[in-house]
């Protein structure tokens, strides 16, 4: 996981000014975030014990599209909800960067 803000500072310090995505842009695309342990999602049937180690993060974007990130630990003894939540949401944000990067590139292409 890269620190988005550190990278942005480096870009600004190098005076790179061409169209690009910024951490703020990615943040503005997200209107809601949900995160939780996968085992808590299935109340009607017994959940497999492995779901105790899986965290799911969901980002809802302005246009209604949803992006899902996950985090899983190998040993249940290492499960930490705070760490799992952070990693799952970071994983979802990485996907948003890719989607928004594609969209920006498409807009630049259409403008050429």
VMD Tcl script that builds the backbone (N, CA, C; Angstrom):
set m [mol new atoms 336]
animate dup $m
set s [atomselect $m all]
$s set {name element resname resid chain x y z} {
  {N N UNK 1 A 0.833 -1.187 0.000}
  {CA C UNK 1 A 0.000 0.000 0.000}
  {C C UNK 1 A 0.876 1.247 0.000}
  {N N UNK 2 A 0.669 2.062 -0.960}
  {CA C UNK 2 A 1.427 3.296 -1.058}
  {C C UNK 2 A 0.684 4.411 -0.346}
  {N N UNK 3 A 1.427 5.342 0.190}
  {CA C UNK 3 A 0.817 6.501 0.824}
  {C C UNK 3 A 0.458 7.507 -0.265}
  {N N UNK 4 A -0.828 7.603 -0.567}
  {CA C UNK 4 A -1.303 8.462 -1.654}
  {C C UNK 4 A -0.863 9.908 -1.471}
  {N N UNK 5 A -0.925 10.396 -0.253}
  {CA C UNK 5 A -0.597 11.799 -0.002}
  {C C UNK 5 A 0.891 12.080 -0.189}
  {N N UNK 6 A 1.749 11.133 0.182}
  {CA C UNK 6 A 3.190 11.320 -0.029}
  {C C UNK 6 A 3.511 11.374 -1.517}
  {N N UNK 7 A 2.870 10.503 -2.266}
  {CA C UNK 7 A 3.104 10.490 -3.707}
  {C C UNK 7 A 2.612 11.793 -4.319}
  {N N UNK 8 A 1.449 12.268 -3.887}
  {CA C UNK 8 A 0.917 13.530 -4.399}
  {C C UNK 8 A 1.872 14.678 -4.097}
  {N N UNK 9 A 2.434 14.703 -2.892}
  {CA C UNK 9 A 3.400 15.748 -2.531}
  {C C UNK 9 A 4.620 15.703 -3.444}
  {N N UNK 10 A 5.084 14.497 -3.752}
  {CA C UNK 10 A 6.241 14.357 -4.635}
  {C C UNK 10 A 5.914 14.870 -6.042}
  {N N UNK 11 A 4.735 14.545 -6.531}
  {CA C UNK 11 A 4.311 15.013 -7.861}
  {C C UNK 11 A 4.279 16.535 -7.891}
  {N N UNK 12 A 3.689 17.142 -6.865}
  {CA C UNK 12 A 3.595 18.601 -6.793}
  {C C UNK 12 A 4.990 19.219 -6.693}
  {N N UNK 13 A 5.860 18.620 -5.869}
  {CA C UNK 13 A 7.206 19.180 -5.695}
  {C C UNK 13 A 8.014 19.125 -6.995}
  {N N UNK 14 A 7.695 18.169 -7.862}
  {CA C UNK 14 A 8.395 18.057 -9.148}
  {C C UNK 14 A 7.704 18.875 -10.241}
  {N N UNK 15 A 6.675 19.613 -9.832}
  {CA C UNK 15 A 5.955 20.513 -10.747}
  {C C UNK 15 A 5.396 19.774 -11.968}
  {N N UNK 16 A 4.882 18.572 -11.745}
  {CA C UNK 16 A 4.237 17.805 -12.811}
  {C C UNK 16 A 2.774 18.244 -12.865}
  {N N UNK 17 A 2.385 18.865 -13.965}
  {CA C UNK 17 A 1.089 19.537 -14.007}
  {C C UNK 17 A 0.094 18.975 -15.030}
  {N N UNK 18 A 0.457 17.935 -15.737}
  {CA C UNK 18 A -0.471 17.354 -16.713}
  {C C UNK 18 A -1.680 16.769 -15.976}
  {N N UNK 19 A -2.790 16.564 -16.684}
  {CA C UNK 19 A -3.971 15.985 -16.032}
  {C C UNK 19 A -3.616 14.678 -15.331}
  {N N UNK 20 A -4.124 14.532 -14.130}
  {CA C UNK 20 A -3.847 13.328 -13.340}
  {C C UNK 20 A -4.909 13.177 -12.267}
  {N N UNK 21 A -4.909 12.025 -11.659}
  {CA C UNK 21 A -5.777 11.791 -10.512}
  {C C UNK 21 A -5.064 12.261 -9.254}
  {N N UNK 22 A -5.836 12.651 -8.272}
  {CA C UNK 22 A -5.282 13.033 -6.976}
  {C C UNK 22 A -6.014 12.257 -5.882}
  {N N UNK 23 A -5.408 12.139 -4.716}
  {CA C UNK 23 A -6.115 11.492 -3.607}
  {C C UNK 23 A -7.457 12.170 -3.319}
  {N N UNK 24 A -7.492 13.486 -3.419}
  {CA C UNK 24 A -8.735 14.215 -3.170}
  {C C UNK 24 A -9.797 13.839 -4.192}
  {N N UNK 25 A -9.411 13.695 -5.449}
  {CA C UNK 25 A -10.364 13.294 -6.489}
  {C C UNK 25 A -10.963 11.924 -6.146}
  {N N UNK 26 A -10.103 10.982 -5.786}
  {CA C UNK 26 A -10.582 9.635 -5.452}
  {C C UNK 26 A -11.508 9.710 -4.235}
  {N N UNK 27 A -11.141 10.484 -3.227}
  {CA C UNK 27 A -11.997 10.637 -2.042}
  {C C UNK 27 A -13.372 11.189 -2.418}
  {N N UNK 28 A -13.400 12.142 -3.339}
  {CA C UNK 28 A -14.673 12.759 -3.735}
  {C C UNK 28 A -15.576 11.809 -4.501}
  {N N UNK 29 A -15.025 10.758 -5.089}
  {CA C UNK 29 A -15.868 9.810 -5.823}
  {C C UNK 29 A -16.645 8.902 -4.881}
  {N N UNK 30 A -16.199 8.776 -3.643}
  {CA C UNK 30 A -16.813 7.865 -2.673}
  {C C UNK 30 A -17.889 8.601 -1.877}
  {N N UNK 31 A -19.117 8.053 -1.899}
  {CA C UNK 31 A -20.192 8.663 -1.120}
  {C C UNK 31 A -20.531 7.864 0.134}
  {N N UNK 32 A -20.132 6.594 0.172}
  {CA C UNK 32 A -20.387 5.779 1.363}
  {C C UNK 32 A -19.385 4.626 1.404}
  {N N UNK 33 A -19.031 4.232 2.622}
  {CA C UNK 33 A -18.145 3.083 2.825}
  {C C UNK 33 A -18.777 2.143 3.844}
  {N N UNK 34 A -18.662 0.863 3.564}
  {CA C UNK 34 A -19.151 -0.169 4.477}
  {C C UNK 34 A -18.038 -1.188 4.635}
  {N N UNK 35 A -17.861 -1.668 5.844}
  {CA C UNK 35 A -16.798 -2.643 6.070}
  {C C UNK 35 A -17.201 -3.560 7.222}
  {N N UNK 36 A -16.836 -4.826 7.092}
  {CA C UNK 36 A -17.151 -5.757 8.166}
  {C C UNK 36 A -16.617 -7.145 7.881}
  {N N UNK 37 A -16.698 -7.943 8.899}
  {CA C UNK 37 A -16.256 -9.326 8.822}
  {C C UNK 37 A -17.240 -10.133 7.980}
  {N N UNK 38 A -16.725 -10.926 7.076}
  {CA C UNK 38 A -17.589 -11.697 6.181}
  {C C UNK 38 A -18.514 -12.633 6.955}
  {N N UNK 39 A -18.053 -13.196 8.046}
  {CA C UNK 39 A -18.882 -14.127 8.825}
  {C C UNK 39 A -20.113 -13.447 9.404}
  {N N UNK 40 A -20.084 -12.123 9.543}
  {CA C UNK 40 A -21.238 -11.401 10.083}
  {C C UNK 40 A -22.315 -11.146 9.037}
  {N N UNK 41 A -22.019 -11.437 7.775}
  {CA C UNK 41 A -22.958 -11.147 6.695}
  {C C UNK 41 A -23.987 -12.248 6.476}
  {N N UNK 42 A -23.729 -13.432 6.967}
  {CA C UNK 42 A -24.589 -14.578 6.665}
  {C C UNK 42 A -25.284 -15.059 7.932}
  {N N UNK 43 A -26.488 -14.559 8.137}
  {CA C UNK 43 A -27.219 -14.880 9.369}
  {C C UNK 43 A -28.160 -16.068 9.195}
  {N N UNK 44 A -28.541 -16.389 7.951}
  {CA C UNK 44 A -29.517 -17.444 7.710}
  {C C UNK 44 A -28.901 -18.839 7.645}
  {N N UNK 45 A -27.595 -18.896 7.471}
  {CA C UNK 45 A -26.948 -20.200 7.389}
  {C C UNK 45 A -25.618 -20.126 8.130}
  {N N UNK 46 A -25.160 -21.280 8.595}
  {CA C UNK 46 A -23.868 -21.271 9.296}
  {C C UNK 46 A -22.746 -20.864 8.341}
  {N N UNK 47 A -21.937 -19.925 8.769}
  {CA C UNK 47 A -20.822 -19.457 7.946}
  {C C UNK 47 A -19.616 -20.367 8.156}
  {N N UNK 48 A -18.896 -20.603 7.076}
  {CA C UNK 48 A -17.664 -21.392 7.173}
  {C C UNK 48 A -16.700 -20.673 8.092}
  {N N UNK 49 A -15.953 -21.393 8.864}
  {CA C UNK 49 A -15.031 -20.778 9.838}
  {C C UNK 49 A -13.990 -19.868 9.189}
  {N N UNK 50 A -13.660 -20.117 7.927}
  {CA C UNK 50 A -12.689 -19.268 7.243}
  {C C UNK 50 A -13.188 -17.837 7.071}
  {N N UNK 51 A -14.504 -17.654 7.089}
  {CA C UNK 51 A -15.055 -16.307 6.944}
  {C C UNK 51 A -14.770 -15.437 8.161}
  {N N UNK 52 A -14.343 -16.066 9.261}
  {CA C UNK 52 A -13.936 -15.306 10.444}
  {C C UNK 52 A -12.679 -14.485 10.164}
  {N N UNK 53 A -11.903 -14.906 9.172}
  {CA C UNK 53 A -10.635 -14.243 8.840}
  {C C UNK 53 A -10.760 -13.282 7.659}
  {N N UNK 54 A -11.934 -13.166 7.087}
  {CA C UNK 54 A -12.128 -12.357 5.884}
  {C C UNK 54 A -12.896 -11.085 6.206}
  {N N UNK 55 A -12.361 -9.958 5.773}
  {CA C UNK 55 A -13.033 -8.668 5.924}
  {C C UNK 55 A -13.365 -8.153 4.534}
  {N N UNK 56 A -14.557 -7.597 4.397}
  {CA C UNK 56 A -15.009 -7.052 3.124}
  {C C UNK 56 A -15.255 -5.557 3.290}
  {N N UNK 57 A -14.682 -4.772 2.382}
  {CA C UNK 57 A -14.898 -3.330 2.364}
  {C C UNK 57 A -15.606 -2.951 1.073}
  {N N UNK 58 A -16.619 -2.122 1.189}
  {CA C UNK 58 A -17.395 -1.707 0.021}
  {C C UNK 58 A -17.400 -0.188 -0.042}
  {N N UNK 59 A -17.024 0.346 -1.197}
  {CA C UNK 59 A -17.125 1.790 -1.452}
  {C C UNK 59 A -18.229 2.003 -2.475}
  {N N UNK 60 A -19.168 2.876 -2.134}
  {CA C UNK 60 A -20.221 3.262 -3.067}
  {C C UNK 60 A -19.789 4.576 -3.695}
  {N N UNK 61 A -19.756 4.610 -5.024}
  {CA C UNK 61 A -19.305 5.796 -5.739}
  {C C UNK 61 A -20.477 6.717 -6.078}
  {N N UNK 62 A -20.156 7.948 -6.427}
  {CA C UNK 62 A -21.175 8.959 -6.728}
  {C C UNK 62 A -22.194 8.478 -7.746}
  {N N UNK 63 A -21.756 7.715 -8.726}
  {CA C UNK 63 A -22.666 7.267 -9.782}
  {C C UNK 63 A -23.433 6.005 -9.412}
  {N N UNK 64 A -23.251 5.513 -8.183}
  {CA C UNK 64 A -23.952 4.322 -7.725}
  {C C UNK 64 A -23.179 3.029 -7.902}
  {N N UNK 65 A -22.051 3.073 -8.609}
  {CA C UNK 65 A -21.223 1.885 -8.800}
  {C C UNK 65 A -20.607 1.490 -7.462}
  {N N UNK 66 A -20.453 0.203 -7.221}
  {CA C UNK 66 A -19.821 -0.264 -5.982}
  {C C UNK 66 A -18.500 -0.944 -6.290}
  {N N UNK 67 A -17.545 -0.734 -5.413}
  {CA C UNK 67 A -16.228 -1.338 -5.537}
  {C C UNK 67 A -15.957 -2.094 -4.239}
  {N N UNK 68 A -15.478 -3.320 -4.376}
  {CA C UNK 68 A -15.283 -4.187 -3.214}
  {C C UNK 68 A -13.807 -4.498 -3.036}
  {N N UNK 69 A -13.337 -4.391 -1.803}
  {CA C UNK 69 A -11.984 -4.786 -1.439}
  {C C UNK 69 A -12.055 -5.812 -0.321}
  {N N UNK 70 A -11.020 -6.599 -0.209}
  {CA C UNK 70 A -11.013 -7.625 0.832}
  {C C UNK 70 A -9.690 -7.636 1.576}
  {N N UNK 71 A -9.748 -8.257 2.733}
  {CA C UNK 71 A -8.564 -8.488 3.541}
  {C C UNK 71 A -8.770 -9.819 4.248}
  {N N UNK 72 A -7.733 -10.615 4.324}
  {CA C UNK 72 A -7.845 -11.896 5.013}
  {C C UNK 72 A -6.536 -12.219 5.712}
  {N N UNK 73 A -6.643 -12.749 6.907}
  {CA C UNK 73 A -5.439 -13.210 7.601}
  {C C UNK 73 A -5.407 -14.736 7.524}
  {N N UNK 74 A -4.226 -15.303 7.546}
  {CA C UNK 74 A -4.083 -16.755 7.436}
  {C C UNK 74 A -4.458 -17.462 8.733}
  {N N UNK 75 A -4.170 -16.824 9.864}
  {CA C UNK 75 A -4.448 -17.428 11.169}
  {C C UNK 75 A -5.522 -16.633 11.896}
  {N N UNK 76 A -6.586 -17.298 12.346}
  {CA C UNK 76 A -7.638 -16.587 13.081}
  {C C UNK 76 A -7.093 -15.836 14.301}
  {N N UNK 77 A -6.020 -16.332 14.873}
  {CA C UNK 77 A -5.426 -15.682 16.055}
  {C C UNK 77 A -4.857 -14.303 15.716}
  {N N UNK 78 A -4.557 -14.082 14.462}
  {CA C UNK 78 A -4.010 -12.791 14.033}
  {C C UNK 78 A -5.082 -11.804 13.595}
  {N N UNK 79 A -6.346 -12.213 13.606}
  {CA C UNK 79 A -7.397 -11.312 13.138}
  {C C UNK 79 A -7.475 -10.085 14.044}
  {N N UNK 80 A -7.488 -8.937 13.411}
  {CA C UNK 80 A -7.674 -7.659 14.098}
  {C C UNK 80 A -8.632 -6.848 13.242}
  {N N UNK 81 A -9.798 -6.541 13.777}
  {CA C UNK 81 A -10.839 -5.863 12.990}
  {C C UNK 81 A -10.357 -4.529 12.439}
  {N N UNK 82 A -9.649 -3.755 13.236}
  {CA C UNK 82 A -9.191 -2.433 12.791}
  {C C UNK 82 A -8.247 -2.548 11.600}
  {N N UNK 83 A -7.304 -3.473 11.687}
  {CA C UNK 83 A -6.358 -3.675 10.588}
  {C C UNK 83 A -7.095 -4.227 9.362}
  {N N UNK 84 A -7.950 -5.212 9.557}
  {CA C UNK 84 A -8.704 -5.795 8.449}
  {C C UNK 84 A -9.561 -4.767 7.742}
  {N N UNK 85 A -10.222 -3.909 8.524}
  {CA C UNK 85 A -11.064 -2.870 7.924}
  {C C UNK 85 A -10.237 -1.930 7.061}
  {N N UNK 86 A -9.095 -1.505 7.599}
  {CA C UNK 86 A -8.239 -0.564 6.869}
  {C C UNK 86 A -7.749 -1.186 5.561}
  {N N UNK 87 A -7.277 -2.414 5.625}
  {CA C UNK 87 A -6.746 -3.065 4.431}
  {C C UNK 87 A -7.846 -3.292 3.395}
  {N N UNK 88 A -9.027 -3.719 3.821}
  {CA C UNK 88 A -10.125 -3.974 2.885}
  {C C UNK 88 A -10.542 -2.686 2.165}
  {N N UNK 89 A -10.650 -1.572 2.912}
  {CA C UNK 89 A -11.032 -0.316 2.281}
  {C C UNK 89 A -9.901 0.225 1.403}
  {N N UNK 90 A -8.653 0.054 1.827}
  {CA C UNK 90 A -7.525 0.454 0.978}
  {C C UNK 90 A -7.533 -0.337 -0.333}
  {N N UNK 91 A -7.844 -1.622 -0.237}
  {CA C UNK 91 A -7.908 -2.472 -1.429}
  {C C UNK 91 A -8.998 -1.977 -2.374}
  {N N UNK 92 A -10.135 -1.586 -1.845}
  {CA C UNK 92 A -11.210 -1.042 -2.684}
  {C C UNK 92 A -10.773 0.274 -3.328}
  {N N UNK 93 A -10.095 1.127 -2.554}
  {CA C UNK 93 A -9.620 2.408 -3.095}
  {C C UNK 93 A -8.627 2.195 -4.236}
  {N N UNK 94 A -7.781 1.182 -4.134}
  {CA C UNK 94 A -6.840 0.879 -5.227}
  {C C UNK 94 A -7.610 0.605 -6.523}
  {N N UNK 95 A -8.730 -0.072 -6.413}
  {CA C UNK 95 A -9.543 -0.356 -7.591}
  {C C UNK 95 A -10.159 0.921 -8.150}
  {N N UNK 96 A -10.532 1.840 -7.262}
  {CA C UNK 96 A -11.092 3.113 -7.719}
  {C C UNK 96 A -10.038 3.887 -8.500}
  {N N UNK 97 A -8.794 3.881 -8.024}
  {CA C UNK 97 A -7.707 4.547 -8.757}
  {C C UNK 97 A -7.632 3.999 -10.179}
  {N N UNK 98 A -7.715 2.678 -10.314}
  {CA C UNK 98 A -7.628 2.068 -11.646}
  {C C UNK 98 A -8.814 2.478 -12.515}
  {N N UNK 99 A -10.005 2.446 -11.951}
  {CA C UNK 99 A -11.198 2.830 -12.721}
  {C C UNK 99 A -11.154 4.300 -13.125}
  {N N UNK 100 A -10.805 5.151 -12.199}
  {CA C UNK 100 A -10.747 6.585 -12.487}
  {C C UNK 100 A -9.594 6.902 -13.451}
  {N N UNK 101 A -8.497 6.150 -13.343}
  {CA C UNK 101 A -7.384 6.325 -14.274}
  {C C UNK 101 A -7.803 5.980 -15.698}
  {N N UNK 102 A -8.548 4.902 -15.844}
  {CA C UNK 102 A -9.062 4.534 -17.161}
  {C C UNK 102 A -9.973 5.633 -17.695}
  {N N UNK 103 A -10.868 6.114 -16.849}
  {CA C UNK 103 A -11.812 7.146 -17.275}
  {C C UNK 103 A -11.084 8.426 -17.708}
  {N N UNK 104 A -10.072 8.833 -16.947}
  {CA C UNK 104 A -9.294 10.020 -17.319}
  {C C UNK 104 A -8.583 9.791 -18.647}
  {N N UNK 105 A -7.966 8.626 -18.803}
  {CA C UNK 105 A -7.259 8.339 -20.054}
  {C C UNK 105 A -8.212 8.356 -21.234}
  {N N UNK 106 A -9.417 7.831 -21.050}
  {CA C UNK 106 A -10.422 7.835 -22.120}
  {C C UNK 106 A -10.806 9.266 -22.488}
  {N N UNK 107 A -10.994 10.113 -21.488}
  {CA C UNK 107 A -11.334 11.514 -21.747}
  {C C UNK 107 A -10.190 12.221 -22.494}
  {N N UNK 108 A -8.956 11.956 -22.095}
  {CA C UNK 108 A -7.810 12.546 -22.791}
  {C C UNK 108 A -7.750 12.054 -24.231}
  {N N UNK 109 A -7.999 10.765 -24.421}
  {CA C UNK 109 A -7.993 10.178 -25.764}
  {C C UNK 109 A -9.054 10.839 -26.648}
  {N N UNK 110 A -10.239 11.007 -26.109}
  {CA C UNK 110 A -11.337 11.615 -26.883}
  {C C UNK 110 A -11.054 13.068 -27.216}
  {N N UNK 111 A -10.233 13.725 -26.386}
  {CA C UNK 111 A -9.889 15.119 -26.628}
  {C C UNK 111 A -8.752 15.292 -27.603}
  {N N UNK 112 A -8.069 14.216 -27.969}
  {CA C UNK 112 A -6.914 14.310 -28.880}
  {C C UNK 112 A -7.352 14.566 -30.297}
}
mol reanalyze $m
mol bondsrecalc $m
mol representation Tube
mol addrep $m
